[in-house]
Amino acid sequence: MRAKAFLVLTFVLFAISSGLAGTQKVLYAFTGGADGGQPYAGVIFDPAGNLYGVTQAGGAYNKGTVFELSPSKDGWTETVLYSFTGGTDGSEPVGGLTIDTSGNLYGTTESGGDQLVQCGTVFELAPAAGNWTFTALHTFDGTDGCAPVANVSLAYTETYIQSTTASGGKSNQGITFQVPVVGQPGNFSYESLTGNVGSGPFGNMNAWSYGTTSFGGSYGRGTIYEYLWGRHFATTHVFNVGKEGYDPYGDLLTQVIDGVDVMDGTTNIGGVGGRGTAYRLTQTEKGGWALSVLHSFSGLDGDGPGAGLIVDSAGNLYGTTMFGGANAGYAGTVFELTPGAKNKWTEILQYSFSGGTDGGVITSGVVFDTAGNLYGTASTGGAHNQGVVYEVTPSAATTTTLTSSPNPSTHDQAVIFTAVVASKIGAPPDGETVSFMKGKTVLGTGSLSGGSASFTTAKLPVGTDSITAIYGGDSNFDASTSNVVAQVVEKAGT
């Protein structure tokens, strides 16, 4: 199970949406028996739409599994592709898999392998004639790393597997490593984290060779580091107790926005709310990185992000928290962060787990399918309290635009206010309600028809009235508040 510098620091305004969340369904509930149990890693897709993942427990030897979930018209079917024995093959896989273009799966085990040190393995599973062939690509001995718990990735046109170990190496602070896949030349290579670079890299390095450590650094609260291959590590940022958060978990997401490099990540603890943060690193003109906090979690909006973020085509970020949410406790959330004007980010709780049959303790991140639905795992809960694989269908962000006619108007003249509600997936259903507001006072309501709702009144006082329209949202569409319309009401006869 996972353990829990030159910087310009700014803090970004954030808000929490009052809209309703998306919908969730359990695709598979583990029993803890031969089918596996307690999935700490997330899932990945193959091109055919099958899901793959690992469980830390269960299987034929109760040492964990690699599994496949295949969709059909009747639901999802689980197949155990491999059960770990706890011997030289390893045991207790907790890091996420990756897949190559030939359909080979790659991953790690946190333990097992060398029976004296129990530091884990790197493995490949290759499909062949309806079966899967297991190959141990590397066995850790402690000096070259121990306890790989991060996701793995493919590098150098699918010739090498790349990741980290949480401990081991020269100073027992963890390592970064590369190992060639089956049939490729080369040898296992690694570099040890030492000194104040950080300790405990629970995430993988990203495509730009940046990663995070959850501990260590000058303040013992974790770091962001860069690995300059063949040379050395450089510390990019040092975390400390404070508003930016600390103990960063998961991988760093890379993006290029308007020609500027940015990286997004999460911290497990700290921030204004004390329950972790989502943050952004933006490259400066001088080549450094400036950190800004996108959201600070406080409990009911999520508690303890334990994985990295993903992004959609509109720039919205999605992630998970291990705990908290509307049901608090050992439940967890799937959240969305939506950028707005003046660097203001809004959090939408797409789903709050209960810790019951829907799952709880969300240690892994989420992935998209082609329709924009989110998939992940819960490490506990489910029908057998052994975790689940789930799907969340996000609610769509909406915009509400308000106009009035006539404007200006005269006293006792009827004014028609029209609100248009739209989203990237179309208008909300007919019949839903839009409220027309003067400050906090509801002037009246209208029902949507084709995305439009109207309200007519002749009772506005003389002067300038600030009117807004609020769409309340539903399970598929987020709530939104319109622009402010300054309705000018003049005295009759002027």
PyMOL commands that set and color helices and strands:
alter all, ss='L'
color gray80, all
select helices_A, chain A and resi 195-197+341-343
alter helices_A, ss='H'
color red, helices_A
select strands_A, chain A and resi 7-11+14-16+23-29+44-45+51-55+65-72+75-83+98-99+105-109+121-128+131-139+153-155+160-165+175-180+189-192+210-213+223-228+232-238+246-257+260-269+277-283+289-296+310-311+317-321+333-339+345-352+367-368+374-378+388-393+398-405+409-410+415-423+433-438+441-447+452-457+463-471+480-481+485-490
alter strands_A, ss='S'
color yellow, strands_A
deselect
rebuild
show_as cartoon
